[in-house]
Amino acid sequence: MIPFRTDLAPLTEGGYSQAVEAGGMIFVSGQMGRRDANDKPDSGFVPWSAPDQAEQALKNIEIILTEMGSSLSEIVKLTVWFTDMQYLKEIHLRLTAMLGEHRPAMSCAEVRALPRGCKVMIDAVCVRNKD
């Protein structure tokens, strides 16, 4: 197992690895819609809309994957948590726009609350393509 951290993406809650590589796979920790690495984990909540947060969370995943020599096209599974089912359609529209033709498996779940008052959190599992 190889833990990964980059200063180009926000830190994770609790000091966990932003991602871990193991057995040719990359596991990206849950990402919230924070904009940059200077937004410390204890610096309040994200005030944007749920679709905006989802888009930024996937951008953070993309930054981490790029720094690891991977990309969104290597994602095989996304898990999306959100605090209100009303956001589902717009979140899907934002994520599919970013993913283009790539369609990984996806699970979505409505939850009562997320850290720091966020409305959306996304994690990803990737398989390294060794072409």
C-alpha positions as a Markdown table, in Angstrom:
| # | Residue | x | y | z |
|---|---|---|---|---|
| 1 | Met | 0.0 | 0.0 | 0.0 |
| 2 | Ile | 1.4 | 3.4 | -1.0 |
| 3 | Pro | -0.3 | 6.5 | 0.6 |
| 4 | Phe | -0.4 | 9.6 | -1.5 |
| 5 | Arg | -0.7 | 13.3 | -0.7 |
| 6 | Thr | -0.4 | 16.4 | -2.9 |
| 7 | Asp | -0.4 | 20.1 | -1.9 |
| 8 | Leu | -2.5 | 20.9 | -5.0 |
| 9 | Ala | -5.7 | 19.4 | -3.5 |
| 10 | Pro | -7.5 | 20.0 | -0.2 |
| 11 | Leu | -6.4 | 18.0 | 2.8 |
| 12 | Thr | -8.7 | 15.2 | 4.0 |
| 13 | Glu | -10.6 | 15.3 | 7.2 |
| 14 | Gly | -8.7 | 13.8 | 10.1 |
| 15 | Gly | -5.3 | 13.7 | 8.3 |
| 16 | Tyr | -6.0 | 10.5 | 6.2 |
| 17 | Ser | -4.3 | 10.0 | 2.9 |
| 18 | Gln | -5.9 | 11.8 | -0.1 |
| 19 | Ala | -5.5 | 8.5 | -2.0 |
| 20 | Val | -3.8 | 5.1 | -1.6 |
| 21 | Glu | -2.4 | 2.9 | -4.4 |
| 22 | Ala | -2.6 | -0.8 | -3.8 |
| 23 | Gly | -2.6 | -3.8 | -6.2 |
| 24 | Gly | -2.7 | -1.6 | -9.4 |
| 25 | Met | -5.7 | 0.3 | -8.0 |
| 26 | Ile | -6.1 | 3.8 | -6.7 |
| 27 | Phe | -8.6 | 4.5 | -3.9 |
| 28 | Val | -9.3 | 8.3 | -3.6 |
| 29 | Ser | -10.6 | 9.5 | -0.2 |
| 30 | Gly | -14.0 | 11.3 | 0.0 |
| 31 | Gln | -13.6 | 14.7 | -1.5 |
| 32 | Met | -15.8 | 17.7 | -0.7 |
| 33 | Gly | -16.2 | 20.8 | -2.8 |
| 34 | Arg | -13.3 | 22.8 | -1.4 |
| 35 | Arg | -11.5 | 24.9 | -3.9 |
| 36 | Asp | -7.8 | 24.6 | -3.0 |
| 37 | Ala | -5.2 | 23.1 | -0.8 |
| 38 | Asn | -5.1 | 26.2 | 1.4 |
| 39 | Asp | -8.6 | 25.4 | 2.7 |
| 40 | Lys | -7.6 | 23.6 | 5.9 |
| 41 | Pro | -9.9 | 20.8 | 7.1 |
| 42 | Asp | -11.1 | 22.9 | 10.1 |
| 43 | Ser | -11.8 | 26.1 | 8.1 |
| 44 | Gly | -15.7 | 26.1 | 8.1 |
| 45 | Phe | -18.1 | 24.7 | 5.5 |
| 46 | Val | -18.5 | 25.1 | 1.8 |
| 47 | Pro | -21.4 | 27.6 | 1.0 |
| 48 | Trp | -21.9 | 26.6 | -2.7 |
| 49 | Ser | -24.9 | 24.7 | -4.1 |
| 50 | Ala | -24.8 | 20.9 | -4.1 |
| 51 | Pro | -24.2 | 20.7 | -7.9 |
| 52 | Asp | -21.3 | 23.2 | -7.5 |
| 53 | Gln | -19.9 | 21.1 | -4.7 |
| 54 | Ala | -20.2 | 17.9 | -6.7 |
| 55 | Glu | -18.3 | 19.5 | -9.6 |
| 56 | Gln | -15.5 | 20.8 | -7.4 |
| 57 | Ala | -15.2 | 17.5 | -5.6 |
| 58 | Leu | -14.7 | 15.7 | -8.9 |
| 59 | Lys | -12.2 | 18.4 | -9.9 |
| 60 | Asn | -10.3 | 17.6 | -6.7 |
| 61 | Ile | -10.4 | 13.9 | -7.5 |
| 62 | Glu | -9.0 | 14.8 | -11.0 |
| 63 | Ile | -6.2 | 16.8 | -9.4 |
| 64 | Ile | -5.2 | 13.9 | -7.2 |
| 65 | Leu | -5.4 | 11.4 | -10.0 |
| 66 | Thr | -3.4 | 13.6 | -12.4 |
| 67 | Glu | -0.7 | 14.0 | -9.7 |
| 68 | Met | -0.6 | 10.2 | -9.4 |
| 69 | Gly | -0.2 | 9.8 | -13.2 |
| 70 | Ser | -3.8 | 8.7 | -13.7 |
| 71 | Ser | -7.0 | 10.4 | -14.9 |
| 72 | Leu | -10.8 | 10.5 | -14.6 |
| 73 | Ser | -10.9 | 7.9 | -17.5 |
| 74 | Glu | -9.4 | 5.3 | -15.2 |
| 75 | Ile | -12.2 | 5.6 | -12.6 |
| 76 | Val | -14.1 | 2.3 | -12.3 |
| 77 | Lys | -16.4 | 3.3 | -9.4 |
| 78 | Leu | -17.7 | 6.6 | -7.9 |
| 79 | Thr | -19.6 | 6.9 | -4.7 |
| 80 | Val | -21.6 | 10.1 | -4.2 |
| 81 | Trp | -23.2 | 11.1 | -0.9 |
| 82 | Phe | -25.5 | 14.0 | -0.7 |
| 83 | Thr | -27.8 | 15.5 | 1.9 |
| 84 | Asp | -31.0 | 15.8 | -0.2 |
| 85 | Met | -32.4 | 13.6 | -3.0 |
| 86 | Gln | -33.6 | 16.8 | -4.8 |
| 87 | Tyr | -29.9 | 17.3 | -5.9 |
| 88 | Leu | -29.6 | 14.0 | -7.7 |
| 89 | Lys | -30.5 | 15.0 | -11.3 |
| 90 | Glu | -28.3 | 18.2 | -11.3 |
| 91 | Ile | -25.4 | 16.3 | -9.7 |
| 92 | His | -25.6 | 13.7 | -12.4 |
| 93 | Leu | -25.7 | 16.3 | -15.1 |
| 94 | Arg | -22.5 | 18.0 | -13.7 |
| 95 | Leu | -20.6 | 14.8 | -13.2 |
| 96 | Thr | -21.5 | 13.3 | -16.6 |
| 97 | Ala | -20.4 | 16.6 | -18.3 |
| 98 | Met | -17.0 | 16.3 | -16.6 |
| 99 | Leu | -16.7 | 12.5 | -17.4 |
| 100 | Gly | -17.6 | 12.9 | -21.1 |
| 101 | Glu | -18.3 | 9.5 | -22.6 |
| 102 | His | -16.7 | 7.6 | -19.7 |
| 103 | Arg | -19.3 | 5.9 | -17.5 |
| 104 | Pro | -17.9 | 4.2 | -14.4 |
| 105 | Ala | -20.1 | 2.4 | -12.0 |
| 106 | Met | -21.7 | 4.7 | -9.5 |
| 107 | Ser | -23.5 | 4.5 | -6.2 |
| 108 | Cys | -25.4 | 7.4 | -4.8 |
| 109 | Ala | -26.9 | 7.8 | -1.3 |
| 110 | Glu | -28.8 | 10.4 | 0.6 |
| 111 | Val | -27.3 | 11.0 | 4.1 |
| 112 | Arg | -28.4 | 13.0 | 7.0 |
| 113 | Ala | -25.2 | 15.1 | 7.3 |
| 114 | Leu | -21.7 | 15.4 | 5.9 |
| 115 | Pro | -18.6 | 17.0 | 7.5 |
| 116 | Arg | -18.5 | 20.8 | 7.9 |
| 117 | Gly | -22.0 | 21.2 | 6.6 |
| 118 | Cys | -21.1 | 20.1 | 3.0 |
| 119 | Lys | -24.0 | 18.9 | 0.8 |
| 120 | Val | -21.9 | 16.5 | -1.4 |
| 121 | Met | -18.9 | 14.2 | -0.9 |
| 122 | Ile | -17.5 | 11.9 | -3.6 |
| 123 | Asp | -14.9 | 9.1 | -3.5 |
| 124 | Ala | -13.4 | 7.1 | -6.4 |
| 125 | Val | -11.8 | 3.8 | -7.2 |
| 126 | Cys | -9.5 | 3.6 | -10.2 |
| 127 | Val | -7.7 | 0.8 | -12.1 |
| 128 | Arg | -4.3 | 1.7 | -13.6 |
| 129 | Asn | -4.3 | 1.1 | -17.3 |
| 130 | Lys | -0.9 | -0.4 | -18.1 |
| 131 | Asp | -1.3 | -0.2 | -21.9 |
